[in-house]
């Protein structure tokens, strides 16, 4: 009888504390879309000079980001 109690306690401890849960895929289609379409606080690289600036502060032209109108003029 004592052996059954010990085995039951070991089993309970194993399943609640030791056994690792399976790793679930936390990335979904929505999170991959965020990577392709920058959010307002994301940093993007200027296509001309290579510095990084926020999406809100950058200029988008022909699918490329520019840090200023001078860099945009150089690219054209």
C-alpha positions as CSV (number, residue, x, y, z in Angstrom):
1,X,0.0,0.0,0.0
2,X,2.8,2.4,0.8
3,X,4.4,1.8,-2.5
4,X,1.3,2.8,-4.4
5,X,1.1,6.1,-2.5
6,X,4.8,6.8,-3.3
7,X,4.3,5.9,-6.9
8,X,1.2,8.1,-7.1
9,X,3.0,11.1,-5.5
10,X,6.0,10.7,-7.9
11,X,3.6,10.6,-10.9
12,X,1.7,13.7,-9.8
13,X,5.0,15.6,-9.3
14,X,6.2,14.5,-12.7
15,X,3.1,15.6,-14.6
16,X,2.7,18.9,-12.8
17,X,6.3,20.1,-12.4
18,X,8.8,18.2,-14.5
19,X,7.1,17.2,-17.7
20,X,7.6,19.9,-20.3
21,X,4.7,21.0,-22.3
22,X,4.9,20.8,-26.1
23,X,6.2,23.8,-27.8
24,X,3.4,25.5,-29.8
25,X,4.0,27.6,-32.8
26,X,3.5,31.1,-31.5
27,X,4.0,32.8,-34.9
28,X,0.8,33.1,-36.9
29,X,0.0,34.7,-40.2
30,X,-0.8,38.0,-38.5
31,X,2.7,38.2,-36.9
32,X,4.4,37.5,-40.3
33,X,2.3,40.3,-41.9
34,X,3.7,42.7,-39.3
35,X,7.2,41.9,-40.4
36,X,6.4,42.7,-44.0
37,X,4.4,45.9,-43.2
38,X,6.3,48.1,-40.7
39,X,4.4,49.5,-37.8
40,X,4.7,53.2,-36.8
41,X,7.5,52.5,-34.2
42,X,9.6,50.2,-36.4
43,X,13.0,51.3,-37.7
44,X,13.7,51.2,-41.4
45,X,16.9,51.7,-43.3
46,X,17.3,54.6,-45.7
47,X,17.8,53.2,-49.2
48,X,20.4,56.0,-50.1
49,X,22.5,56.6,-47.0
50,X,21.8,53.5,-44.9
51,X,20.9,55.1,-41.6
52,X,17.9,53.9,-39.7
53,X,14.9,56.1,-38.9
54,X,11.3,55.5,-37.7
55,X,8.7,54.7,-40.2
56,X,6.7,57.8,-39.2
57,X,9.7,60.0,-39.9
58,X,10.7,58.4,-43.2
59,X,9.5,59.0,-46.8
60,X,8.1,56.0,-48.7
61,X,8.7,56.2,-52.5
62,X,8.4,53.3,-54.9
63,X,8.5,50.8,-52.1
64,X,11.7,52.2,-50.6
65,X,12.2,54.2,-47.5
66,X,14.3,57.4,-47.3
67,X,15.3,59.4,-44.3
68,X,15.0,62.8,-45.9
69,X,14.0,64.6,-49.1
70,X,17.7,65.0,-49.9
71,X,18.2,61.3,-50.0
72,X,15.1,60.9,-52.1
73,X,16.4,63.4,-54.6
74,X,19.7,61.6,-54.8
75,X,18.0,58.3,-55.5
76,X,16.0,59.9,-58.4
